[in-house]
Amino acid sequence: MAFFDIPGWTVSTSPVAESSQTKVSKKRKRPPNDSDKLQSAEINLDKLVRKLKWKDGTDTRSPGGSEKKKVSRKAEMKREKKSKVQMVDSETKKKTISRPMPLKAVDRTSVSSERPAKRQKMKPVVIEASSTSSLSTTKNADGGSSTGLTALQKGMKQSLDGARFRIINESLYKTDSKEAHQMIRNNTKLFEDYHTGFRHQVQAWPTNPVEHYISAFKQYPLKTVIADLGCGDAALARSLLPLGMIVLSFDLMSDGKYVVEADTCGNIPLPGSEAPEDENSHGEGHIVDVVVCALSLMGTNWPNCLREAWRILKVDGELKIAEVASRFTDVEEFQALVGSIGFRLKLKDDSNSHFTLFEFKKVSRKGKSEGEWAKVLSRASILKPCEYKRR
């Protein structure tokens, strides 16, 4: 009996032989090459896209692959610009053009023959600052004005004034008095700037030699004649003249009131004479009782200023000198030089840290030749010029 017996089905019991046609090969088959199919699909897709672009005009190459001549960018821009202009023209044509209004008839009889008046210019409106305004006008120590300057700006202005003063001051020390006189004549602003800076510098001094002399001269007789050589702004005269004293002030430029213009190392416009060369003499014609040189021995020929002082002083007249202490190379040699001009030392005060005060008395002497005066002048280097550190 068969293993599976199903009614209506019969199965042969003998084994069936395998045919050569139905025999399956045990050798592994190579999978189909998909890359070839993918490559062919991409080629077909590229052809299709190129064909569509060629129809739209976005691609100038033919669908078969042959390239046409490229259109230049300049030509395309011209076409675009032309199309835009055409569009604008078409739009402007649609709009209605407004025409000017017709002119009204003018009545010639009512028109005046006179020319129309010129239009007046508007005057600027001046706004007065109130009392609470932050801008104020203040007077400086030198009499100038400083409008709306802050504390920092005022400090900077004073620093600039001080620097300008130092430059002018050093120039005056290192030049001949004649050159300095000519320099001031050519530019009077230099003289003003110099004394503006000098007043600022005086404020920093512990004492002022001029104030010392003012208090000392108040004890002198009222008829005393004082010659202030290199007086600056004539502080002596301004203080002593109201007291009835006589003060003659000389400097390189006149202020039109107190100061007489003169080269104090040249020829001071006052009477007096030199001593003859062959005899001892005090000279003649002098009217001055006291000569003051307060920080005024400037220039490379400063000994000539003392020569002029001897000429204008009376017999036994006084010479008062105040000088910066740092200028002296040798104080005793300085005293000897002054003595050779015709003075005898009476008093020296070096107690002040900034200045040294001298008091000399005029004595008789023999007249000197120009060669002898040249030797005296050659010793001017005893006093060093005031120099300032470059900042």
GIWO-V135558 format. One record per backbone hydrogen bond with DSSP energy under -1.0 kcal/mol. CO is the residue of the C=O (numbers start at 0). NH is the residue of the N-H. E is the energy in kcal/mol with one decimal. If there is no record, write none. Layout:
((CO NH E) (CO NH E))
This chain:
((5 8 -2.0) (33 37 -2.5) (34 38 -2.4) (35 39 -2.1) (36 40 -1.9) (37 41 -2.2) (38 42 -2.0) (39 43 -2.0) (40 44 -2.3) (41 45 -2.6) (42 46 -2.1) (43 47 -2.0) (44 48 -2.6) (45 49 -2.4) (46 50 -2.0) (47 51 -2.0) (48 52 -2.4) (49 53 -2.2) (50 54 -1.5) (51 55 -1.9) (52 56 -1.4) (52 57 -1.2) (52 58 -1.1) (61 64 -2.0) (65 61 -2.7) (71 75 -1.6) (72 76 -2.2) (73 77 -2.1) (74 78 -2.2) (75 79 -2.5) (76 80 -2.7) (77 81 -2.6) (78 82 -2.2) (79 83 -2.1) (80 84 -2.4) (81 85 -2.2) (82 86 -2.0) (83 87 -2.4) (84 88 -2.7) (85 89 -2.2) (86 90 -1.9) (87 91 -2.6) (88 92 -1.9) (90 94 -1.0) (106 109 -1.1) (129 132 -1.8) (135 147 -2.4) (137 145 -2.2) (139 142 -1.5) (143 139 -3.0) (145 137 -1.5) (149 153 -2.5) (150 154 -2.1) (151 155 -2.2) (152 156 -2.4) (153 157 -2.4) (154 158 -1.9) (155 159 -2.2) (156 160 -2.5) (157 161 -2.5) (158 162 -2.2) (159 163 -2.5) (160 164 -2.3) (161 165 -2.1) (162 166 -1.8) (163 167 -2.3) (164 168 -2.9) (165 169 -2.2) (166 170 -1.8) (167 171 -2.2) (168 172 -1.6) (169 173 -1.4) (174 299 -1.4) (175 179 -2.5) (176 180 -2.5) (177 181 -2.1) (178 182 -2.4) (179 183 -2.2) (180 184 -2.0) (181 185 -2.2) (182 186 -1.4) (186 189 -1.4) (187 191 -1.5) (188 192 -2.7) (189 193 -2.4) (190 194 -2.0) (191 195 -2.0) (192 196 -2.2) (193 197 -2.1) (194 198 -2.0) (195 199 -1.5) (196 200 -2.1) (197 201 -2.3) (198 202 -1.0) (200 203 -1.4) (201 204 -1.4) (207 211 -1.7) (208 212 -2.1) (209 213 -2.3) (210 214 -2.1) (211 215 -1.7) (212 216 -2.7) (215 218 -1.5) (216 219 -1.6) (220 223 -1.6) (223 245 -1.4) (224 288 -2.0) (224 289 -2.0) (225 247 -3.4) (226 291 -2.7) (227 249 -2.4) (233 237 -2.2) (234 238 -1.4) (235 239 -2.6) (236 240 -2.2) (239 242 -1.1) (239 244 -1.7) (240 243 -1.9) (245 225 -2.6) (247 227 -3.0) (248 259 -2.6) (249 229 -1.8) (249 230 -2.0) (250 261 -2.7) (259 250 -1.9) (262 265 -2.2) (267 269 -2.9) (275 278 -1.0) (275 366 -2.6) (280 364 -2.0) (287 313 -2.5) (288 317 -2.2) (289 226 -3.0) (290 319 -2.9) (291 228 -2.2) (292 321 -2.1) (295 297 -2.3) (300 303 -1.7) (301 304 -1.7) (302 306 -1.6) (303 307 -2.1) (304 308 -1.9) (305 309 -2.1) (306 310 -1.7) (307 311 -1.9) (308 312 -1.2) (311 287 -1.6) (313 316 -2.0) (316 361 -2.8) (317 290 -2.6) (318 359 -3.2) (319 292 -2.9) (320 357 -3.0) (321 294 -3.0) (322 355 -2.7) (323 326 -1.5) (324 327 -1.1) (326 383 -3.0) (329 333 -1.8) (330 334 -2.3) (331 335 -2.1) (332 336 -2.1) (333 337 -2.3) (334 338 -2.0) (335 339 -1.9) (341 362 -2.3) (343 360 -2.4) (346 358 -2.5) (348 356 -2.7) (353 324 -2.9) (355 322 -2.1) (356 348 -3.0) (357 320 -2.1) (358 345 -3.3) (358 346 -1.8) (359 318 -2.6) (360 343 -2.3) (364 280 -2.0) (368 372 -2.2) (369 373 -1.8) (370 374 -1.5) (371 375 -1.8) (372 376 -2.4) (373 377 -1.6) (375 378 -1.3) (376 379 -1.5) (378 381 -1.7) (379 382 -1.6) (381 328 -2.1))
